[in-house]
């Protein structure tokens, strides 16, 4: 689990980067699908993911070992919400960053990978 100082740094990084740095991926995730948005060349526990939900429906994001398959520790991302996670807090081995959209409408997602 991250310390309070790490959480502060993650929040500060989000404030600085989301408006100044172009997203790695901007994609619309189709209704009722699980889709891989980004594939890392190799697992790195220090990879920093920031995800923003621009849609009107909640989605789940996770890091998976299998393409287009939800990982074991999925995180809820509500409409309009932005969250940041280190790879080590999502999975011990996954390289596929996936989004699961359970709603009946498509949802647009922005993803920053550092």
N, C-alpha and C positions, 0 to 999 in steps of 0.2 A: 504494500500500500504506500502511496506517495505521502511524503511529509507535508506539513503546512507550507514550508518554504518552497517545495517543489510545485505545489498547487498554485501558489502565488506566481511563480515563474511561468507556469503553463498559462495562467489567465493573462498575464502581462504579454506573453508571446502572442496570444490570440489577438489581443487589442492592437498590437503593433503590426502583425503580419496579415491579418485578414483584409485590411484595406490597402496595404502597401504591396503585397505580393500576389501575383496572379495565381489562381488555383491550378493545381496539377490536372484536375479533371472537373469538367462541368458536364453533367449528363442527366438525362431524364430516364428514370427507372420505370419501366412499364408496370401496369397494375398486376397484382397477384404474382409477382415474380421475385426470385432471388438472383441477383446479378453481381458479377465481379466488376468493380470500378477500377481497381488498380492491382497490378501484380508486381511484387518485389522480385529482384533477381536472386536475392538470398535473404533469409531471415536475419534481422538485426533488432535486438531488443530495444535499442535506442531510437528507432524510427518513430517520428512524431507525426501523428495523424490529426488533422483538424477537419471536421465535417460540418456542413451547414445544410439544413433542410429548408429549401425555398418553397416547398409545397404546402398544401392544406391538410395533409394527412401525416400521421406518425409513421416512421419506418424504424427498422432495427439495423444496426451495423455491427460487423464482427470481422475477425481475422480468421481465415480458414485454411486448412491444408488441401482443400479440394475446390476447384474452380466452380463458380456459380452454386455453391453450397454454403449455408449458414454455419458459422463457427459455433463452438460450444458455449462461449460467453458473449452472447449478443447484448447490445446496449440500445435502449430505447432512445430515439431522437424525435422529439415532438415537432410539430409544424413551427417554423420560424426559429428553431433552436440551433445553436452552434455548440459543439463539444470538441474537446481535444483529449487524446489518449496516446500514451506510449504503446508501442507494440507489445512490450512485456506485460502490460495490463490488459491486453486483449487475448493473447495467445502465447504459448511457449515455443511454437514452431511455425505458425501460419504465414503464408506469403500472399494470400489472396484476400484483399480487402473487399468485403461483400456487403451489399445492401439488400434487405428483405422488405419488400413492399407488400403488405397484406391487404391494402385497400383496393377499391374498385377503380381508382383513378391513378394516372401517372403522377410521379413526384420528381421535381428537379432537385438535384443534389450538387453541391460544390465540395471538392475535396482538395486539401493541401497536404502534401507529403514532404516531410523534411527529414 
